[in-house]
Amino acid sequence: EADYLILGGGIMGQALAYNLWRTIESSTVLKASKHYGSTIAIVEQDPTLCQSATALAAGGIRSQFSNPANIQLSMLTAEFLREMKVHLSTVDNQEPDAQYQPGGYLVMATEAGASKLMKNYQTQIDTGAKIMLFTQDHLKETFPWMNVEGIELATFGLENEGWFDPMISHPRNLNFFFTFPNTTRCTQVKMAEHDKPIFIKGAQTIICCGAMSGEVARLAGVGTGNPEEGKYLEHEIPVEPRKRYIYVVHCPDAPMFDLPFVIDPSGVYCRRDGFGGKYICGMSPTEDTEPECGNFDVDFNFFDEEIWPRLAHRIPAFEKLKVSYNFSMQVTSAWAGYYEYNTYDQNGIIGNHPYHQNLHFLTGFSGHGIQQSFGASKALAEMIVNFETEHNIEPFSFNRIINNKPLLESNIF
């Protein structure tokens, strides 16, 4: 039995477990007596996390969103990273280090996108984010290694932005597969070492299974449309896996210390990876060129044909990556992974299900889950334990899907 059963042990599940514990511990004496001895269980299918979105992410964190609710969650996560040693220090590990690099995000816009960037900038400033606005001349003066052709405006994060290692915690569970046997109060766990499944009763169950969250939710009847169990079960969790590639290239002549996390208007992104002349880069494909899921094979032609030309155009130093017979010889490593894509509005789903009141969701963040993990899990933990939170997560409610009111966010890349 578990008071809080968390399905999914990546950074979102680990952060939720921590925030549940912290919320319970910080309750009043009266509340603490009620929750004394509460058990928090995490179950994870991949105990190594080697193929999880957590391990395969680029690790970026930014406050440059267009919606105040998204800005708030990322700023909460950044605050946690700055104070991580206070929160996570133990006798065995007194100096926990997420290798947080506060290099900032540089988001650029052409003339066509300048008005949207300016509107987003005002929203970010009003929400408390520390963002600097650049004109083309100011951009060239600050980053002389950049080709600013076609750039009208840019914004640069002065605080709460950069990148970090999301593998700051690690699950200790064994390999398992789970199903819901006709109720959300019991989860069936099948472990490789046992012939028979193990049943775990959970007073509160939270689904944060990343790209597989939609599939797991259907095991609980969410999206099955069973009329006997209420109309709310007609609406599924609209989360599915999307395959993305990340490439690491070696270019010693490229900018190093003054290179932020660059977001080009073309969709290409780039950041340094350490201080040895290596850089991480990538780009989301268009809807009609989405790669098929089912394996972790890397398409090197995507780098050669789509990423490299755009990257070299914006940062000419990357021209030296060109090799006459094979661009990809300069790719020192690459990997593919899945992230949880919310097909409804590409934003997180946070909160409980209106029919299964003890079933909660923490999923669907569509590429920005890493950077919102501690903020989102903190707010959900407070809602589960105290039934209230000071953070506004109402826009992320599952009810928006039922009521067909999508959460609008224009800064998704």
Salt bridges, closest charged atoms under 4 A:
GLU83 OE1 - HIS87 NE2 3.53
GLU95 OE1 - LYS85 NZ 2.86
GLU236 OE1 - ARG218 NH1 3.48
GLU240 OE2 - ARG242 NE 3.09
ASP253 OD2 - LYS320 NZ 2.63
ASP264 OD1 - ARG314 NE 2.51
GLU287 OE2 - ARG242 NH1 3.56
GLU290 OE2 - ARG242 NH1 3.15
GLU290 OE1 - ARG244 NH1 2.94
GLU306 OE1 - ARG310 NH1 2.93
ASP345 OD2 - ARG400 NE 2.68
GLU382 OE2 - LYS378 NZ 2.75
GLU390 OE2 - HIS391 NE2 3.94
